[in-house]
């Protein structure tokens, strides 16, 4: 029995250190047949236990030695366990300081190896995203496949650093929307895109603006930024989205009926493209009732309009404000501050996002990073197929494509993937976990 135990010792990693500690005992016992103890050797063995024959005495001595070896190994195992506990505690504390988390399996044993592999994958992807200038759709899908198989980990240090960068350049807390505090009465405001054109802030315009930033509850704990990508179809993300403290949406999307299980119902802020008001509601000259009925689903949400991006947007945006006020609607119209949008565009231009104009989804994602402690984004998917090569519509409610060249969608998505990889925000790639 002892011989088989010692042979096993040489093969199994867990036995290697105990065998080494036991020194020459195993080797000595394997090189020569065991004999009965001589005078003085069996001092601890009662005479009554020593049989008359040499073979029987050897067998007894073999058993005694095995018991002693077992006791030594038992003590070593206990000591090794204490060292493992100490090492685990120190590693856990180190990861907490770094803002990392551990991953636990069903037995409660922390598995750092998988987390390390994912960290390496994320770092490699981030490196390749910053080096390569052009990515095909298949390139992106390959990267997404790798990323979505790794558990996302928030990195507080990265969040704080990036939030500070955004605040220094743009300051969404105070400048995201035009207010009486950041838009003086009687001043001439330059438009965001048509920057050579200005608008005089008259008494009527000044009264439309909130006194200060309407986001007085800043910072919000958990925010959901919901894009309109077809990836939301059959995602079952609705309940998760509705649990967020603040929900951002883009361009008056549908949220009722069967869609709600995928996109949720809750809305705290929704952007409004003036072209929608012009095309669908005849600039609110005749279809005010229809407009009010359709936006009722957003409850008391803010309707955010780019009134000062183009001169052509101004009258339509003001018409939305006046209609809501006239009919005492629950919703409230607010306007992007053009200086904020210009600063934001310049910020992302230095990171490689060079487009005629940023998309609404990218604008509010940027603002959410400043306004919220935790940001999760849904429905951001600028591809025609899934990672499983299944076709996906451009929006979850239609397949109307944007104007080519107007937004830099691949470059924006590149930046979102980097933010996800750095643990600054979390991007939902596919279906949400059901409760």
BAKE-514636 format. One record per residue (C-alpha): residue in one letter; residue number from 1; x, y, z; chain. Coordinates in Angstrom, 3 decimals, always signed. Layout:
N
 res   n        u        v        w chain
   A NUM        X        Y        Z     A
...
***
This chain:
435
 res   n        u        v        w chain
   X   1   +0.000   +0.000   +0.000     A
   X   2   +2.828   +2.355   +0.896     A
   X   3   +4.645   +1.549   -2.350     A
   X   4   +1.594   +2.390   -4.484     A
   X   5   +1.082   +5.586   -2.488     A
   X   6   +4.672   +6.631   -3.136     A
   X   7   +4.399   +5.870   -6.860     A
   X   8   +1.226   +7.979   -6.985     A
   X   9   +3.176  +10.688   -5.202     A
   X  10   +5.577  +11.020   -8.095     A
   X  11   +2.783  +11.445  -10.652     A
   X  12   +0.389  +13.889   -8.992     A
   X  13   +1.279  +17.569   -8.644     A
   X  14   -0.352  +17.829   -5.259     A
   X  15   +2.022  +15.197   -3.821     A
   X  16   +5.282  +16.618   -5.153     A
   X  17   +5.972  +19.020   -2.339     A
   X  18   +5.120  +16.566   +0.497     A
   X  19   +7.415  +13.937   -1.079     A
   X  20  +10.220  +16.457   -1.169     A
   X  21   +9.661  +17.354   +2.455     A
   X  22   +9.838  +13.687   +3.464     A
   X  23  +13.381  +13.585   +2.140     A
   X  24  +14.998  +10.220   +1.480     A
   X  25  +12.338   +8.092   +3.171     A
   X  26  +10.428   +7.170   +0.017     A
   X  27  +13.627   +6.484   -1.960     A
   X  28  +15.111   +4.381   +0.823     A
   X  29  +11.969   +2.370   +1.204     A
   X  30  +11.757   +1.691   -2.515     A
   X  31  +15.385   +0.602   -2.861     A
   X  32  +15.447   -2.245   -0.294     A
   X  33  +12.969   -4.679   +1.239     A
   X  34  +11.594   -3.631   +4.585     A
   X  35  +12.913   -5.446   +7.608     A
   X  36  +11.848   -5.645  +11.191     A
   X  37  +13.188   -2.828  +13.382     A
   X  38  +16.453   -3.535  +15.175     A
   X  39  +17.145   -2.827  +18.819     A
   X  40  +16.048   +0.720  +19.607     A
   X  41  +14.285   +1.317  +16.307     A
   X  42  +10.952   -0.022  +17.514     A
   X  43  +11.036   +1.722  +20.864     A
   X  44   +7.649   +3.284  +20.203     A
   X  45   +6.115   -0.028  +19.076     A
   X  46   +4.738   -2.274  +21.889     A
   X  47   +6.304   -5.753  +21.947     A
   X  48   +2.843   -7.288  +21.802     A
   X  49   +2.489   -5.826  +18.265     A
   X  50   +5.676   -7.527  +16.964     A
   X  51   +4.887  -10.961  +15.485     A
   X  52   +7.445  -13.759  +15.555     A
   X  53   +8.405  -13.908  +11.892     A
   X  54  +10.534  -11.380  +10.044     A
   X  55   +7.888  -10.965   +7.310     A
   X  56   +5.157  -10.126   +9.833     A
   X  57   +7.394   -7.645  +11.630     A
   X  58   +8.245   -5.966   +8.309     A
   X  59   +4.552   -5.679   +7.494     A
   X  60   +3.838   -4.046  +10.847     A
   X  61   +6.749   -1.633  +10.428     A
   X  62   +5.513   -0.744   +6.948     A
   X  63   +2.103   +0.111   +8.399     A
   X  64   +3.638   +2.252  +11.128     A
   X  65   +5.714   +4.179   +8.602     A
   X  66   +2.637   +4.777   +6.423     A
   X  67   +0.759   +6.198   +9.412     A
   X  68   +3.670   +8.510  +10.183     A
   X  69   +3.874   +9.626   +6.542     A
   X  70   +0.120  +10.250   +6.516     A
   X  71   +0.412  +12.415   +9.624     A
   X  72   +3.210  +14.462   +8.059     A
   X  73   +1.201  +14.959   +4.864     A
   X  74   -1.902  +15.870   +6.855     A
   X  75   +0.011  +18.584   +8.699     A
   X  76   +1.525  +19.835   +5.445     A
   X  77   -1.900  +19.969   +3.746     A
   X  78   -3.262  +22.086   +6.591     A
   X  79   -0.271  +24.451   +6.347     A
   X  80   -0.624  +24.665   +2.560     A
   X  81   -4.331  +25.500   +2.904     A
   X  82   -3.532  +28.373   +5.257     A
   X  83   -1.023  +29.755   +2.752     A
   X  84   -3.592  +29.491   -0.055     A
   X  85   -6.161  +31.342   +2.037     A
   X  86   -3.628  +34.073   +2.781     A
   X  87   -2.602  +34.367   -0.885     A
   X  88   -6.266  +34.454   -1.974     A
   X  89   -7.070  +37.194   +0.542     A
   X  90   -4.106  +39.299   -0.592     A
   X  91   -4.989  +38.836   -4.278     A
   X  92   -8.627  +39.740   -3.641     A
   X  93   -7.618  +42.913   -1.794     A
   X  94   -5.244  +43.847   -4.620     A
   X  95   -8.005  +43.388   -7.206     A
   X  96  -10.357  +45.544   -5.106     A
   X  97   -7.758  +48.318   -5.068     A
   X  98   -7.473  +48.070   -8.850     A
   X  99  -11.253  +48.161   -9.212     A
   X 100  -11.365  +44.613  -10.578     A
   X 101  -13.684  +41.845   -9.467     A
   X 102  -13.295  +38.133   -9.098     A
   X 103  -15.324  +35.471  -10.814     A
   X 104  -16.733  +32.661   -8.691     A
   X 105  -17.776  +29.189   -9.798     A
   X 106  -20.603  +27.136   -8.314     A
   X 107  -18.405  +25.908   -5.476     A
   X 108  -17.455  +29.413   -4.444     A
   X 109  -13.848  +28.995   -5.651     A
   X 110  -12.477  +32.114   -7.306     A
   X 111  -11.312  +31.605  -10.841     A
   X 112   -8.838  +34.339  -11.740     A
   X 113   -7.400  +32.524  -14.738     A
   X 114  -10.460  +33.118  -16.927     A
   X 115  -10.595  +36.777  -15.901     A
   X 116   -6.920  +37.181  -16.815     A
   X 117   -7.505  +35.631  -20.244     A
   X 118  -10.412  +38.003  -20.890     A
   X 119   -8.338  +40.973  -19.754     A
   X 120   -5.687  +39.947  -22.278     A
   X 121   -8.308  +39.570  -25.030     A
   X 122   -9.787  +42.993  -24.234     A
   X 123   -6.373  +44.667  -24.182     A
   X 124   -5.437  +43.058  -27.515     A
   X 125   -8.703  +44.187  -29.069     A
   X 126   -8.263  +47.718  -27.770     A
   X 127   -4.761  +47.789  -29.196     A
   X 128   -5.923  +46.567  -32.614     A
   X 129   -8.845  +49.030  -32.666     A
   X 130   -6.527  +51.980  -32.111     A
   X 131   -3.943  +50.818  -34.676     A
   X 132   -6.117  +49.758  -37.585     A
   X 133   -7.758  +52.636  -39.468     A
   X 134  -10.341  +50.698  -41.459     A
   X 135  -12.469  +47.815  -40.299     A
   X 136  -14.860  +45.742  -42.358     A
   X 137  -18.139  +44.513  -40.936     A
   X 138  -16.680  +41.021  -40.588     A
   X 139  -13.680  +42.439  -38.693     A
   X 140  -16.017  +44.060  -36.188     A
   X 141  -18.143  +40.941  -35.822     A
   X 142  -15.011  +38.888  -35.092     A
   X 143  -13.996  +41.324  -32.351     A
   X 144  -17.505  +41.422  -30.893     A
   X 145  -17.631  +37.618  -30.760     A
   X 146  -14.480  +37.598  -28.652     A
   X 147  -15.647  +40.399  -26.370     A
   X 148  -19.118  +39.022  -25.691     A
   X 149  -17.660  +35.741  -24.416     A
   X 150  -15.849  +37.577  -21.623     A
   X 151  -17.437  +38.777  -18.417     A
   X 152  -17.545  +42.585  -18.378     A
   X 153  -15.807  +44.228  -15.417     A
   X 154  -16.198  +47.873  -14.435     A
   X 155  -12.902  +49.684  -13.850     A
   X 156  -13.516  +52.682  -11.569     A
   X 157  -10.142  +54.263  -12.274     A
   X 158  -10.776  +54.241  -16.035     A
   X 159  -14.312  +55.605  -15.478     A
   X 160  -13.058  +58.480  -13.339     A
   X 161  -10.272  +59.318  -15.779     A
   X 162  -12.517  +59.359  -18.853     A
   X 163  -15.326  +61.227  -17.086     A
   X 164  -12.780  +63.856  -16.081     A
   X 165  -11.633  +64.195  -19.713     A
   X 166  -15.204  +64.743  -20.882     A
   X 167  -15.944  +67.202  -18.099     A
   X 168  -12.842  +69.248  -18.947     A
   X 169  -13.808  +69.614  -22.577     A
   X 170  -17.596  +69.588  -22.564     A
   X 171  -19.130  +69.631  -19.046     A
   X 172  -22.482  +67.954  -19.669     A
   X 173  -23.540  +68.604  -16.072     A
   X 174  -23.835  +72.328  -16.777     A
   X 175  -23.747  +72.693  -20.569     A
   X 176  -25.556  +69.684  -22.067     A
   X 177  -28.738  +71.727  -22.570     A
   X 178  -29.288  +75.436  -23.034     A
   X 179  -30.379  +77.144  -19.806     A
   X 180  -30.728  +80.689  -18.525     A
   X 181  -27.500  +80.146  -16.587     A
   X 182  -25.384  +79.356  -19.658     A
   X 183  -27.283  +81.381  -22.282     A
   X 184  -27.429  +85.091  -21.319     A
   X 185  -30.397  +87.229  -22.317     A
   X 186  -29.492  +89.498  -25.227     A
   X 187  -26.489  +87.414  -26.323     A
   X 188  -25.875  +86.179  -29.853     A
   X 189  -25.603  +82.381  -29.934     A
   X 190  -23.711  +80.696  -32.749     A
   X 191  -25.279  +77.646  -34.363     A
   X 192  -23.562  +74.293  -33.918     A
   X 193  -23.072  +73.350  -37.576     A
   X 194  -23.748  +76.647  -39.310     A
   X 195  -21.312  +78.333  -36.955     A
   X 196  -21.139  +81.585  -38.945     A
   X 197  -24.825  +82.133  -38.314     A
   X 198  -26.117  +83.410  -34.981     A
   X 199  -29.414  +83.839  -33.183     A
   X 200  -30.262  +86.642  -30.772     A
   X 201  -31.500  +85.352  -27.419     A
   X 202  -34.633  +87.450  -27.032     A
   X 203  -36.918  +87.591  -24.022     A
   X 204  -39.245  +85.008  -25.621     A
   X 205  -36.433  +82.544  -26.291     A
   X 206  -34.890  +83.135  -22.865     A
   X 207  -38.196  +82.232  -21.167     A
   X 208  -38.252  +78.884  -23.017     A
   X 209  -35.029  +77.847  -21.304     A
   X 210  -34.874  +76.222  -17.865     A
   X 211  -33.243  +78.407  -15.213     A
   X 212  -30.470  +75.834  -14.697     A
   X 213  -29.601  +72.318  -15.799     A
   X 214  -32.698  +70.118  -15.449     A
   X 215  -30.558  +67.182  -14.286     A
   X 216  -30.494  +68.264  -10.647     A
   X 217  -30.499  +64.635   -9.440     A
   X 218  -27.003  +64.158  -10.936     A
   X 219  -25.327  +61.773  -10.713     A
   X 220  -27.897  +59.124  -11.546     A
   X 221  -26.979  +55.686  -10.221     A
   X 222  -27.773  +53.411  -13.183     A
   X 223  -28.559  +54.692  -16.664     A
   X 224  -29.739  +52.926  -19.795     A
   X 225  -29.029  +54.460  -23.198     A
   X 226  -31.336  +52.760  -25.681     A
   X 227  -30.473  +52.924  -29.360     A
   X 228  -32.826  +51.789  -32.085     A
   X 229  -30.776  +48.993  -33.657     A
   X 230  -32.458  +45.871  -34.988     A
   X 231  -30.358  +43.856  -32.510     A
   X 232  -33.068  +44.708  -29.937     A
   X 233  -35.626  +42.491  -31.711     A
   X 234  -36.401  +39.457  -29.546     A
   X 235  -33.767  +40.607  -27.024     A
   X 236  -36.046  +40.447  -23.953     A
   X 237  -34.207  +43.508  -22.599     A
   X 238  -37.341  +45.505  -21.732     A
   X 239  -37.546  +44.631  -18.045     A
   X 240  -33.835  +45.293  -17.518     A
   X 241  -34.058  +48.666  -19.259     A
   X 242  -37.060  +49.696  -17.174     A
   X 243  -35.140  +48.984  -13.946     A
   X 244  -32.610  +51.728  -14.741     A
   X 245  -32.832  +54.975  -12.761     A
   X 246  -32.688  +57.097  -15.920     A
   X 247  -33.474  +55.955  -19.474     A
   X 248  -32.285  +57.838  -22.579     A
   X 249  -33.861  +57.140  -25.989     A
   X 250  -33.347  +58.455  -29.515     A
   X 251  -35.694  +60.012  -32.083     A
   X 252  -39.166  +59.199  -30.729     A
   X 253  -39.000  +55.404  -31.123     A
   X 254  -42.029  +53.132  -30.612     A
   X 255  -42.120  +51.412  -27.214     A
   X 256  -45.648  +50.029  -26.936     A
   X 257  -47.279  +46.702  -27.724     A
   X 258  -45.182  +43.622  -28.268     A
   X 259  -42.039  +45.757  -28.625     A
   X 260  -42.031  +46.711  -24.953     A
   X 261  -40.722  +43.309  -23.843     A
   X 262  -37.597  +43.999  -25.901     A
   X 263  -37.147  +47.768  -25.491     A
   X 264  -39.021  +48.621  -22.276     A
   X 265  -41.531  +51.402  -21.587     A
   X 266  -39.656  +53.765  -19.302     A
   X 267  -38.321  +57.006  -20.791     A
   X 268  -36.764  +59.951  -18.973     A
   X 269  -35.265  +61.725  -21.986     A
   X 270  -35.826  +61.202  -25.696     A
   X 271  -34.182  +63.094  -28.528     A
   X 272  -36.358  +64.521  -31.297     A
   X 273  -35.077  +65.013  -34.815     A
   X 274  -36.898  +68.047  -36.265     A
   X 275  -37.133  +66.218  -39.600     A
   X 276  -39.544  +63.754  -37.922     A
   X 277  -41.759  +66.651  -36.844     A
   X 278  -41.654  +68.107  -40.341     A
   X 279  -42.329  +64.881  -42.260     A
   X 280  -44.659  +63.000  -39.930     A
   X 281  -46.548  +65.856  -38.270     A
   X 282  -46.441  +68.600  -40.930     A
   X 283  -44.329  +70.812  -38.642     A
   X 284  -47.242  +70.715  -36.155     A
   X 285  -49.329  +73.023  -38.274     A
   X 286  -52.217  +70.509  -38.476     A
   X 287  -51.292  +67.295  -36.643     A
   X 288  -50.854  +68.510  -33.086     A
   X 289  -53.378  +66.067  -31.621     A
   X 290  -51.753  +63.073  -33.299     A
   X 291  -48.342  +64.230  -32.094     A
   X 292  -49.524  +64.630  -28.499     A
   X 293  -51.209  +61.225  -28.537     A
   X 294  -48.044  +59.547  -29.837     A
   X 295  -45.685  +61.126  -27.316     A
   X 296  -47.989  +60.316  -24.390     A
   X 297  -46.184  +56.965  -24.093     A
   X 298  -43.091  +58.816  -22.858     A
   X 299  -44.810  +60.041  -19.701     A
   X 300  -43.143  +63.116  -18.213     A
   X 301  -39.926  +62.706  -20.209     A
   X 302  -37.776  +65.528  -21.541     A
   X 303  -37.960  +65.998  -25.316     A
   X 304  -34.471  +67.063  -26.369     A
   X 305  -34.223  +68.979  -29.662     A
   X 306  -31.284  +70.457  -31.644     A
   X 307  -32.901  +73.876  -31.983     A
   X 308  -29.548  +75.607  -32.385     A
   X 309  -27.729  +73.181  -34.711     A
   X 310  -29.126  +74.535  -37.990     A
   X 311  -31.188  +77.624  -38.530     A
   X 312  -33.817  +75.472  -40.257     A
   X 313  -34.280  +73.499  -37.004     A
   X 314  -35.106  +76.491  -34.843     A
   X 315  -38.734  +77.250  -35.780     A
   X 316  -39.755  +73.561  -35.691     A
   X 317  -38.107  +73.017  -32.308     A
   X 318  -39.788  +76.104  -30.868     A
   X 319  -43.121  +74.839  -32.256     A
   X 320  -42.708  +71.633  -30.235     A
   X 321  -42.095  +73.688  -27.085     A
   X 322  -45.136  +75.877  -27.731     A
   X 323  -47.411  +72.912  -28.519     A
   X 324  -46.500  +71.132  -25.287     A
   X 325  -47.117  +74.335  -23.325     A
   X 326  -50.382  +75.123  -25.121     A
   X 327  -51.907  +71.721  -24.347     A
   X 328  -50.326  +71.456  -20.886     A
   X 329  -48.634  +68.225  -21.851     A
   X 330  -46.633  +66.227  -19.301     A
   X 331  -43.504  +66.354  -21.461     A
   X 332  -41.106  +69.277  -21.497     A
   X 333  -39.038  +70.488  -24.461     A
   X 334  -35.379  +71.305  -23.883     A
   X 335  -32.638  +72.179  -26.365     A
   X 336  -29.079  +70.946  -26.929     A
   X 337  -26.571  +73.702  -26.221     A
   X 338  -24.640  +74.264  -29.478     A
   X 339  -21.377  +74.982  -27.655     A
   X 340  -21.603  +71.615  -25.893     A
   X 341  -22.156  +69.792  -29.204     A
   X 342  -19.260  +71.619  -30.892     A
   X 343  -16.940  +70.816  -27.980     A
   X 344  -18.067  +67.196  -28.003     A
   X 345  -17.463  +66.863  -31.739     A
   X 346  -13.963  +68.280  -31.290     A
   X 347  -13.301  +65.873  -28.392     A
   X 348  -14.194  +62.816  -30.491     A
   X 349  -12.402  +64.198  -33.557     A
   X 350   -9.137  +63.959  -31.640     A
   X 351   -9.949  +60.267  -31.096     A
   X 352  -10.551  +59.563  -34.773     A
   X 353  -14.317  +60.123  -35.123     A
   X 354  -14.436  +62.529  -38.040     A
   X 355  -17.932  +62.883  -39.417     A
   X 356  -20.205  +65.592  -40.703     A
   X 357  -22.057  +65.271  -37.413     A
   X 358  -22.151  +62.854  -34.459     A
   X 359  -25.206  +60.609  -34.181     A
   X 360  -27.813  +61.387  -31.510     A
   X 361  -27.059  +58.072  -29.814     A
   X 362  -23.357  +58.882  -29.557     A
   X 363  -24.125  +62.361  -28.210     A
   X 364  -26.328  +61.129  -25.385     A
   X 365  -23.987  +58.227  -24.603     A
   X 366  -21.232  +60.791  -24.073     A
   X 367  -23.484  +62.887  -21.844     A
   X 368  -24.614  +59.814  -19.890     A
   X 369  -21.014  +58.957  -18.986     A
   X 370  -20.796  +62.324  -17.220     A
   X 371  -24.285  +62.275  -15.722     A
   X 372  -24.413  +58.663  -14.492     A
   X 373  -22.377  +56.407  -12.235     A
   X 374  -23.087  +53.300  -14.323     A
   X 375  -23.977  +53.328  -18.013     A
   X 376  -25.307  +50.405  -20.028     A
   X 377  -26.215  +50.814  -23.676     A
   X 378  -28.638  +48.754  -25.741     A
   X 379  -29.562  +48.611  -29.417     A
   X 380  -26.241  +49.928  -30.735     A
   X 381  -25.573  +47.706  -33.740     A
   X 382  -24.585  +49.325  -37.064     A
   X 383  -24.285  +45.995  -38.892     A
   X 384  -26.549  +44.156  -41.312     A
   X 385  -26.059  +40.782  -39.605     A
   X 386  -25.464  +39.240  -36.204     A
   X 387  -22.353  +37.409  -35.014     A
   X 388  -24.206  +34.232  -36.081     A
   X 389  -24.511  +35.697  -39.622     A
   X 390  -28.277  +36.204  -39.296     A
   X 391  -29.695  +39.292  -41.077     A
   X 392  -30.633  +42.224  -38.820     A
   X 393  -32.753  +45.237  -39.781     A
   X 394  -31.279  +48.713  -39.307     A
   X 395  -33.911  +49.630  -36.681     A
   X 396  -35.957  +47.310  -34.501     A
   X 397  -39.108  +48.869  -35.993     A
   X 398  -38.059  +49.366  -39.657     A
   X 399  -35.132  +48.986  -42.055     A
   X 400  -34.760  +52.598  -43.160     A
   X 401  -31.060  +53.316  -43.670     A
   X 402  -29.430  +56.658  -42.731     A
   X 403  -28.000  +59.082  -45.253     A
   X 404  -24.640  +57.699  -46.411     A
   X 405  -21.648  +59.625  -45.058     A
   X 406  -23.695  +61.741  -42.624     A
   X 407  -22.631  +59.829  -39.483     A
   X 408  -19.408  +57.876  -38.917     A
   X 409  -21.153  +54.812  -37.481     A
   X 410  -18.232  +52.327  -37.706     A
   X 411  -15.885  +54.814  -36.035     A
   X 412  -18.411  +55.615  -33.346     A
   X 413  -18.911  +51.909  -32.717     A
   X 414  -15.143  +51.478  -32.575     A
   X 415  -15.052  +53.987  -29.713     A
   X 416  -17.981  +52.314  -27.941     A
   X 417  -16.181  +48.954  -28.106     A
   X 418  -13.116  +50.592  -26.581     A
   X 419  -15.199  +52.118  -23.773     A
   X 420  -16.715  +48.685  -23.142     A
   X 421  -13.306  +47.015  -23.121     A
   X 422  -11.913  +49.589  -20.700     A
   X 423  -14.800  +48.995  -18.283     A
   X 424  -16.186  +52.553  -18.658     A
   X 425  -19.616  +51.523  -19.958     A
   X 426  -21.260  +48.207  -20.696     A
   X 427  -22.530  +47.365  -24.165     A
   X 428  -25.325  +44.808  -24.437     A
   X 429  -24.468  +42.653  -27.444     A
   X 430  -27.485  +40.372  -27.728     A
   X 431  -30.278  +38.941  -25.640     A
   X 432  -30.672  +39.943  -22.007     A
   X 433  -30.759  +37.325  -19.306     A
   X 434  -34.311  +36.480  -18.271     A
   X 435  -35.174  +36.714  -14.589     A
***
